[in-house]
Amino acid sequence: MIQVLASYGLEGEDAFYAALQFWSALHGFVLLEMTGVMDDIDTDAVFTDMLRRLASGMGQLGS
């Protein structure tokens, strides 16, 4: 994970916070999926979109 974040220019405390944010987003997504909140939604598409948005945001932070 640290190497991936470093590829976005994030190191040290910035990388740590980015990892926590990423982990929180994944945890929240799984929790919503497990509790049935997203039963009528294409979760694969939403998950892919979420990852793209997170990666895009991390790229902006690392700049």
Buried (B, 14 or more C-beta within 10 A) or exposed (E): EEEBBEEBBBEEEBBEEBBEBBEEBBEEBEEBBEEEEBEEEEBEEBBEEBBEEBEEBBEEBBE
